[in-house]
Amino acid sequence: MKRFSSGIVALLILIACFVVVEVLILTGVINPYVQTILSYAGIVVISALGLNLIYGYTGQFSLGHAAFYGIGAYVSALITRAIPNIGFLVLPLGLIGGALSAGVIAFLIGLPILRLKSDYLGIATLGFGMIMNVLFKNSDKVIPVMGGAAGMRGIVKLTTFPWVFFLVVIACIVLRNLIFSGVGRALLSIREDELAAEAVGINTTRYKTLGFVIGCMFAGVAGGLYAHLYTYLNPDNFDFLKSIDVLLIVVIGGMGSISGTVLAGFGWAILLEGLRVVLPSAVQEWRMVVYPLLLIIFMLVRPYGAMGGTEFGFLKPTEYRRG
């Protein structure tokens, strides 16, 4: 009864949070600027959950996550511009297209580079991210509407808080069910000791590729939401530093923790925007120092991150809970 109630309580809390925020939006207490920040925080969480699957659960050090985020953003924007207005289905079609394109490219890239390990894999994914950034900046030579270095404009604003909230919940459920399945146990065994995993018959190349592709599809969905939230895409938003931002969220939240990634993602977005409001304009750029400073403090006092690989009870199957 206690275990059953835990899931019901979590569901009621989610519904209550959504209703409260929606009521505050409808009554004007939460203005459009705050709505945008909340939506952006959710987008960051979805992207970080994808990297957590790749790095936190599978142990693959990737520095090219922003490239897949950008692929999802551009493909989703192109799809929604190309198809006629078909109501609320426009955004899902764009997001599906962005996720699939990110997944297909991740599969093609992953086959050769996922044989590398540790730092070598990180350098290879970094190289891929730099290549994609150059392609984004010169994309107008092939597809003029993408805008190249000047950025892509004229994207329809379709991303709303309910869409982001719904997709964050879906992302958490998908990742939770994946991690506590047979596939998830195989991914965790690869992270702990790849040679031992191979020795017991696990096809490590297959599972590493699967984890990498699914994680990049998360980034594709997040990129699509981002494109239709800000209605403008600049290649600089998908450079190497953006990959580092997501990596820091995963590390601070705790590698291998959905709960930690969600908390760190929302905290990261709200902290940076909160400092933008609080700090004088003359020292605005200094707010970027706060985040790496937090990282240093976390590494000193809590090297395994805020949640340290643990989860809130409702994110675990009943057999993994105590009591």
C-alpha positions, 0 to 999 in steps of 0.5 A: 500500500505504501509503495502504491501510494508513493507513485500516486503521491508523485503523480498528484504533486506533478499535477498540482505543480502544473496546475499552479504554474498554469493558474499563475500564467493565466492570471498574469502573475508569471509574465512571458519572460518568466514563462520563457525561463521556465520553458528553457529550464525544461529544455535544458533538463531534457538535453541533460537527461540525454547526456546523462544516459550517454555519460552518466549511465554508459560511461561514454565521455561525449563533448559533442552534445550541442551538435545534436541539439543544433541538428534537432533545432534546425531540422525541426525548424525546417519541417515546421516551415515546410509543412502547412498549418495542421494545428497542434500536430505541427510541433510534434512532427517537427520534434519527431523529425529533429529527434530522428535526424539527431538519432540517425546522425548519431548512429552513423557517427557512433559506429566508428567513434564509439570504439574509442575510449575515455579521452579519445572519445571525448576528443572525437565527439569534440571534433564532430561538434566543431564540424557541425558548427562550421556546417551550421555557419555555412548552411545558407550556401546549400539551404538559404533559409537556414541563414548561415552565420547570420542565423535562421529567422522566421521560425514559428513560436510553438513551444509553450510551458505545457509542451515542455512540462509534458515532454520533461515528464515523458523524458524522465519516464522513458529514461527511468524505464530504460535504466531499470530494464535489461538494457539499462543493466547492460549499459551500467555494466559497460560503465563499470567495466567494459571488459568484464561486460564483454566477458559475460557476453554483452555486445558492448558495441551494440549497447554503447551505440544504442545508448548514444543514439537515444541520448542524442535523440533527447538532445534533438527533441530539446533542440526542436523545443528551443527553436520554437521557443526563441524563434531564432537560431544562431550557430553560436548557440550550438558550439563547444561551450554549450556542450560543456554547459550540459556536461556541468549540469550532469556532473553537478546533479550527479552522474547516473541520477535522473533526479539530480539532472532535473534539479541541476538543470532547473537550478542552472537556468534559474540561477543564471537568469536570476543573476541577470536580474539581480546583478548590475549591467556593468558586471553581467558577464561575471555571472558566468563565473558563478557556475564554474565556481559552483563546480569547483565547490561541488568537486571539493565537498561532494565529488559525486554530485548533488544526488550522487547516483541516487534517485527519489523513491518514486523514480525507482521500481518497487523492487528497488525501494526499501521497506 
